[in-house]
Amino acid sequence: MTDRSRLDLRALLEQVEAAAPVDAVTVVAAELSAAVAARAVSFLIADFSGHSLVRLGTVTPSGAATRTTGTESADTLDLAGSDHGEVLRTQRPLVTPGPEGTRVLVPVTDRGDALGVLELVLPDEPGPEVLADVAAAGHALAYVLIANRRHTDLFEWGQRTTPFSLAAEIQRRLLPASFTCEAGQFTVSGWLEPAATVGGDTFDWSLDRHSLQVSITDAVGHDVAAALLATLLVGCLRNERRRGADLAAQTRAANDAVAQHGSHGQFVTGQVLRVDLTTGAALLVNAGHPAPLRLRDGVVEELELLVDLPFGVQRGRDFRLQEFELRPGDRLVFLTDGMQERDAAAVDVVAAVSSSAGAHPRQVVHALGSAVVRAVGQELSDDATVVCLDWYGGELRPRSSDSGASAEHAST
């Protein structure tokens, strides 16, 4: 195989734009196959459990794991101990020669949000230029996927290896579109392990030119009632934030919305954090929620915070804005009480955070969520949610990345 690059990203994107949204990934695969003489190209999307990849296709693959709807098929691959799992963890390409050709796996990632893996089988081992081409195609595929999944349910269907309840559907809409965001000053990742009847947990974040805002909340109750209560709070926080309100006004309005529109006795615990990207100065509102953990210089400790009443308990009240400073190298871990429930007591969260220093926040939240599921050994009685924020600090600057992920901060 020649090592000369033959992939025309401009032509690739034009072909994608001309195709139907459900065919966008197929077009990328066909163009890439022609450019690098691949014998096979496929895309495996990360499912919502965090434990599997799903190979989407239009011809039913062999294997008992296959799901179908109409002419669409989805074949599930377990990530544990797999080469695909290594590629997602390290965010680096993996080249493996074999009897049927050389298999190339590259991450499909946008700003650290690992969407899946692009898999090719080539007739020969690729040189650096071809491998760079394939990695660029994987990065481009991330944008293709993000753009086209707005117009079709195909990718959501593929990711749902476990059916959603109505409450889970509502809850899903309250979470950020991306579960990881890498920027020059920070990386933030979140994960939610849902209870069997959905416990009303959410997390959210938004980045503007000068600040980052992060929230984690837990609505009282279960199922649709909890999901609707969470909708009140998150919807109000987002609305006020998008109107340009400061943290005090946002949380005051959210509290009043829950008090006014929620049923008697309903409330939401939560924390809302706002960080100045230039200085690292942080403001935090703590509405009756478990304290976050901070890993600094190898030591894990709870942040010492004053505790205000949960959202919705008393209409017309203000929340205290608590100030602290983030230092370069700090890691903050926010939790809901599902991470601390009785059945999950075997999970030493402090020890897990202490030993997590070499891991990307994306791996930290997945590992903590999985540990709770293993400890409980059955369906969770409450949602278990984790948000991990790594603070790098420094001047406002572009982020250093390689095909959608930070090479500097990738898991070792």
N, C-alpha and C positions, 0 to 999 in steps of 0.2 A: 504493500500500500504506500502511495506517496504521502509524504508528510505535509504537503502543501495544503493550506486552508482553502476549502471550496464552499464554505457556508456563507450565504449572503443573508444577513439578518434583515436587511431592508426588504428583500424579496419574500423572506419568511413571514414577516409581519403583514405584508400585503396579501399573501395567501390566507393567512389567518383571518384577516378582516373580510375577505371575500367569502369565507366559509360560514356555515351556521354555527352558533355557539357550541352546540353539542359535538361538532366536528373539529373544534379548534385544536384539541390535543392530537387528534389523528393527523391533521395537516402538518403540525410540527414534526410528528414522527416520520411522516412521508418525506418531508423536505430534508430532514436530517439524515434519513436513510440513504437518500440519493446523494447527498453531499459527501458522506464519508463511507459509502459503499457498505452500509450495515446490513447484515443478514436478518436482523430483527431489532425492532425498537419498541419499547413499551414504557408507559408511565404508571407508577404506583403511587397512589395518593394516601396520605396518612389518615387513618380513621379517627373517629372521635373518642375511642377508648385510650389512645396513646400506645397501644400494645401491638398494633398491626398496620400493615400496608395493604392497600387494595388495588389490584391490577384491573383497570377498566378496559373493556373491549366490546366488540360487537359480535364476536363469534365465541360461543361458550367454550371456555377452556375445560380441560379434564380436571377432575378433583371434586371431592365432596364439599369443599368450602364454597363452591360457586353459588352465587345468587344471580337471578335473572329478572328483568322486567322488560317485556316486549323483546326487542332485539339487543338490548344492552345486557352485558354480563359483568360480574365483579368477582374476582378470585382473591381470597384473603391469604396473606403471608404473615406468619408470626415473626415479630421483630427480635424476640429474645435469642441471643447468640448468633444472629444472622449477619451476613456481610452488609445487607441493606441497613440493619440497625447501626452498624459501625459507621456507615456513611452519614446517616442522620446525626449521630452523636458527634463525630469529628468534623463534619462538614467538609470533607475532603474526598476527591475522586478515588475510586478503588478499581484497579485493573487486575483481572485474573485470567491468565491463559487457561484454555481447556481443549478437549478433543474436538469440540464443534466450533471452535473459534475463541476469540478473546472477549470476555465479558467486561464491559465498562459500566460502572455505576457512578453517577454524579448526583449531588444534592439538587433539589428544586426548592429554592429558598429566596425569600424576599425580606430584607432587613432583619435577618436572623430568625424569621418565622419559617420553620421547616415544614413545607407543604407536602413533600414526598421525595421520590427518587426516580431519575430517568435511567433506564437500563437499555444497553445496546449490546449486540453481539457482532463483533467485527471479524473479518477474515484473518487479520494479522494484528500484532500488538501495535497500538497507535504511538506515533512520535509525539513530541511536546506540542507541535502546532495543532494536530488533529485533536489531541486531548483538550487543549485550550478551547478549540472550537466546540467540542461537545459540552464542556463546562459552561461556555457562554450560552449554548442552546438551553441548558438546564436553567440558567438564570432567566433567560427570555421566557421560558415556559412558565415560570412563576408569575410573571406579569400577564401572560396570556390567560392563565388560570384565574387570576384575580379579576381580570376584566370580564371574562366570559361566564364565570359562575354567577354573576348578577342576573343573567338572562335565562338560566336553566336550572332545574333541580337535579340534573344528572350527577353532578359532582357531590352534592349533599347526599343523594341516595347512595352513592358509592361509599361515602364515609360512614354511613350509619350501619355498622355491622350489628348493632343492637337497636331494635325499634325504639322510637321516642314515644313517650306519653304526651298528652296535651300540655301538661305542666312543663315537661322538659322542652317542648317546642317553644313555649313562651319564654322560659328561662334562657334558652339558647340565643334568642334575639336581644337579650339584655347584655350579653358579653361582647367584648370588642371583636371586630372582624379579624384581627390578628392576635394570637396568643403570645407573641413575642415582638418586641420592638428594640432594635439596636440603634443607638445614636452616638455622637461623639463623646458625650459626657456620661452616658449611662446605658445599661441594658435592663429591660424589665420583661418578666415572663409571668404568666399566670396559668393555673390549672384548677379544674373543678372536677371532683369525683362525686357524681350525683347519688343521692340516696334512692332507694327503690321507689319512694313516693315524692321525691324532690323536696328539698328543704328550704328553698328560697334564697340560696347563696348567689352572690354575683361578684364580679370584679370588673374594673373598667380603668381606662387611662386615656389621656389626650395630651398631645404635645403641641405647644405653640412656639413662637419665635424665642421666647425668653424663659419659659417655664414648663414643667411637667406636672400634671395632676394625676394622681392614682387614687382609686377607691376600692374598698372591699366591704361588703355588706352581707347581712344575714337576717332575712325576714322571718318573723316568728311563724310557726305552723308548718304545714306540709301541703303538698300537691298544688292544685290550681289556686287555692286561696293564698298560699305563700308566694306563688309566682306572680299573682296580680298585685300583691302588696309590694313586692320587689319592683314591679313595673312602675308603681307610683313613685317610689323613691328615686330609682335610677333615671326615669324619665324627667323628673323635676331637676335633679342635679345636672343632667345633660342640657336641659333647656336653659337653665340659669347660666351655666358655663358658656354656652354658645351665644348668649346675650351679652357676654362680657362681664358678668357679675363676679365680685371677688369671693373668696372662700367663705367669709362670714355670711354674705347674702345668699350664696348657694345653699349652705347647710340650714340656714334659717327657713328658707322657702321650702326645702325638702321636708324639714320637720313639720311645717304647717300643712303641707300637702298630705302627709301620712295621717296627721291628726284629724284633718278635715274630711278626708275621703275614705280612710280606713274604718273598719268596724271597731266597736268598743273593745279595748284590751289588746288591739294589734299594735305592734311596734317593730322597729328594725334597728339592730345594732350595726355599727359600722365605723370605719375610719376613712377620712378623706385627707390626703396629703398633697401639698403643693410645694414644689422645689424650684428655687431660682437656679437656672442653668449656669449662670455666671459665677455666683458666689457659693452655691451649695447650701444656702440658708433655706430651712424647711419650716413650713407651718403645717400643723396637724390638728384635726378635730377628732376627738375620741368619744363616740356616742355609745358608751356601754359595751365596748368590744374588747376581746382579749388583746393584751399588749403584744406589739410586734417584737421580734428578736433582732438584735444587731450583732453581726460578726465584724469585729474590729481587731486587727493585730492578733488574730488567732483566738480571741476570747469572745464567747457568746454570752450576751446578757439581754434581759428584757429592758426595753426603753421605759424609763420611769415617767409615767403619764398620769395626769389627772383624769378622772373618769366622769364624763357628763352622762345625763340620762339618755336612753336610746331615742332615736328619731320617732316622733309621733306620740310620746308620752304626755307632753305638755305643750299645747299650742302657744305660739307667740314668744318663745324663749330663744335666747342666743346661746351659742356654743363658744367655749373658750378656745382661742387660737394658741396652740402651744408651740413654742419655738425651740428648734435645736439645729445643730449644724452637721452636715454630712462632710466627711473627710474622704479624700481619694483612697480607694481600697475598701470602703465600707460596703457591707452587704446587709440589706434589710429584708426580713422575711415576715410577711403578714399572713395571719391564719384566721380561719373561722373556728368556732368551737367544735365542729365536727372532727377536726384534727386532734381534739383533746377528749373526745367522748370516752366513756368507760371502757368500751370494747377495744378502743385504739390505744389504751394506756401502755401497751407493750412497746409502742413506738417511742423511742427516745429522740424527740424532735431536736432538742438542744445538741445532742451528740451528732445527729445527722447533719445539722447545719454547721457544726464545728468542723466536721470532716469533709465539707463540700467545697472547700476553697478552690480546688482545681477544676471544678465543674462549671459549665455554663448555666446561667439561671434556668434555661429551658430544661436541662437535665435535673436541676435541683427540684423544681416543682413536680416534675413527673415522678422522680424517685420518692418524694415525700407522699404524694398521693397514692402511689402503688404500695408503699409500706403500710399505710392505713388499711387499704383493701386487704392485704395479706394478713394483717394482724386481726382484723375483724373476722375474716374467713367466711363471710356470708354477705348478704346485701347490707349496705350501710343503713343505719337508722337515721342518719342526718348527713347532709352534704358535707364534704370535706374540701376546703378551698385554700389554696396557697398562692401568694404573689411574692416573687423574689425580685428585688431591685438592687442592682450593682451600680455603685457610683464611682466614676473614674475622675470626675472633676476636670479642672483645667479650663483654659479659654474656650469660648465657642469655636468649634472647628468641625470640618467634615469628618465623617467616620471612615476608617480604613476598612475596606471589605474586599473579599475575593469571591466573585460569583454569588453575591447575595448574603454572605455571612462574614463576620469579623474573624479573620485568621488569628488575630492577637488574643481574642477572648474565647476561642473555641475550646471545648472540653479536651483535656489531654487523654 
